[in-house]
Amino acid sequence: MRKKIVAGNWKMNNNKAETDQLIAALKAKGSFTGVEVKVAPTSIHLAQAVETLSDSAIEVIGQNMHQATNGAYTGEISAVMLQSVGVNSVILGHSERRAYFNETDEALEEKVASAVKQDMEVVFCFGEELEDRQSEQHFQVVEDQLHKALFSLPHTAWEKIVLAYEPVWAIGTGETASPEQAQEMHAFIRGLVAQNFDENIAENVAILYGGSVKPANAQEIFSKPDVDGGLIGGAALNADDFFAIVQSI
Ligand code: PGA
């Protein structure tokens, strides 16, 4: 049985005190079963979050990392740095990193390879823009993104890969892919992994959906057979909403 995962991407939100408050509110919600729950605070709050969540099943993950281990890369952090504060999983390829920080598929290939080499889990994000969907290029765009960044990985690396399909037109817009659109794309993605690797890897890789997931729509999206959970932005900043989504799985 493949994993079910709900991950909260806090993006560039919450100062130190707010980070503590949100974590306390999440812990107060109590336990959950049958799902891995992860939260991604901003990098300067990772160590603090790892400490305050050390007695909880909620895992702390990074929002980004550089591909090099160390060196003259002002403002960046590496996999070994994340690991040194107890973070063993990282989001890579988020559409905001691609759009605002010029992250290319080539750079992402290096980042993924570097993370996997360090034995980190990667939550790899990808997805088409509105014009791609309108021109019916969405399957091709997704295939290209996966091909360029992931398909040169060795088979063994897939134990560490979680996929997150996030159509850009649905992120932070209130616009969600319909459960049918999500299922159609997730099944396509699983098929690509089977074609390029093998059935077993495809069957076991968790594919999350991201883009305006809320308590009101989570259950229907998560009920689809190839949707294994969600990557949550806005709704992850509210403990009640995030927990309601976790419980929808
Ligand atoms: P959203 O963000 O839930 O606010 O649409 C999702 C994401 O960016 O991962």
Boltz pocket constraint, residues with backbone or C-beta under 6 A from the ligand:
constraints:
  - pocket:
      binder: B
      contacts: [[A, 9], [A, 166], [A, 170], [A, 171], [A, 172], [A, 173], [A, 174], [A, 210], [A, 211], [A, 212], [A, 213], [A, 231], [A, 232], [A, 233], [A, 234], [A, 235]]
      max_distance: 6.0
